[in-house]
């Protein structure tokens, strides 16, 4: 158990005074005790490594570093967290939930949908065109966060904060104004769900990994990519495509979680500090997501891309064609997910 900050230092001070005032024969005994106490004092500091799959300059990585710094300040150095971006601890993005739960790493930041093998409801944000903007996403989290936290608890960990990635786009080679304009386009697909909704929009899904995308765009194997502005900037899509339409066809959020065995090592006061800091910073981290979106959009425009919000008539038709998939894919997620989905749809009127 942790002692109050300064406890061991005060005891050491007493021993130091005794050491220099006592007889010569007693000094070796007190010196040994002094060094033992110094060792205990140093060990009272808890050091926690945070696994982060994203690059060091990604805003999620910067959020994690800011959280760690605040915790260090608020606990007066009793808890020192160190972020390890770029997967440098050897934990893959889709193995994060398991690795934290099993104690391979004590903490980590990871995308919920990438760890849906531990609970299909973790991928609910990827239901097509279900969430239109950040406000609707907040409403969704109100209903689904307790469900996600239950999955995390069963996997021996606790959520500290949850923050979304920015808005999503259709990046294409030619201008579009209606769903009919998308007909026949070869669009990159990720999985079965993505394939299903791409088909429903009249496009042709082409499943491939990230490393193949640029070559496929250059060779004509692909006409478009559904992704974020951040990915478009990283891969310099302006070399292949000139148009980007914000569709928000899916969303994805990250969670910062801590292993429950590690959590139980903290004092109640320290636990309260972590919860408070996480709660205070989470709204700021959401704003960082929005700012990252704006920054990347500006960069796309600066490189000659035409960026716009998808026309409402087009998005409405997209929702109409894909919303039958919501119930189909939510049902296997369990009764809690089905109930949360119903409550969310009632609140936003979808």
Beta strands, then each sheet from edge to edge (+ up, - down):
strand 1: 46-52
strand 2: 79-84
strand 3: 107-111
strand 4: 157-164
strand 5: 168-172
strand 6: 186-189
strand 7: 204-207
strand 8: 224-228
strand 9: 243-246
strand 10: 253-259
strand 11: 306-309
sheet 1: 2+ 1+ 3+ 10- 4+
sheet 2: 8+ 5- 9+ 11+
sheet 3: 6+ 7+
end
